Amino acid sequence: MRRYRTDYAGVWSGYCKTRESAMVAAVKHVVNDHYSSATIIDRETDEDIARIRISKDRKQAIVTVVTPFIRRPK
């Protein structure tokens, strides 16, 4: 199952297996495909993980994590 859902401002949703791949995909789409924002959601807990938004001058991608990323035990 792809645990992480990335919502691109209501346009469409993407799904990834890991947090890291969801972050990379979200930043790539926001920067390259001219989306204004993206939200990464953990589908198991239904909680927001991170938000990515682009600055008004489109020169910065701002990544805001809800809780700090820590290494999870295996």
N, C-alpha and C positions, 0 to 999 in steps of 0.2 A: 504494500500500500504506500502511496505517496502521502506522507504525513503532513507536509507543509503546503498551504495554499497561498498563492500570491495574487492579490486582487489589485488590478491596475485601474483604480479610480472608477470602478463600475463598468469599465469597457469590456473586460474579459478576465478570466482567472486562469492561472497556471498552477501546476502541481509539481513538487519536488520531493525527493526522498530525504534530503538532509537540509539542515538550517543553512549551512554554508553555500550549498548549490542554490538555494532559494534566494540568498542575499546576492550572489553573483548575478543570477538571472534578473532579479529585480533592478539592480543598478544598471545592467546592460540595457534593459528595455527602457528604463526611464531616460537614460542618457542618449541612446541611439535612436529610439523610436518616438521621441518627443512626447512621452507621457508626462503628466505633471506630478504624479505621485504613485506610490505603490505601498501596500500593506501586506506584511507576511503574517499568516495566522496558523497556529498549531491546530490541526484538525482534531487531535485527540482531546485536548483541553479546551478548545474553542477560545483561546486567548491570543491577543496580538503579541507578536514576537518583536517586530521592528516596523518602522515606517521610513520610507525613502521619499524625499521630495526634491524637486529641482528649484533652485533659486530663481528669482524674477528675471535676473539678467542671463539665466541659463548657463552660468559659468561654474556653478557648484552643485554637487549632489549632496544633500544633507541626510545622513543616516542617523536615526534616533532609535535606540533599542529600549524596550520597556523595562527589561531587567538585564543586568550584565550577563554576557555569555560566559558560562563556566563549563569546564569539561565534565561531561556526565560519566558516571562510572559504567563500565561495560558489564 
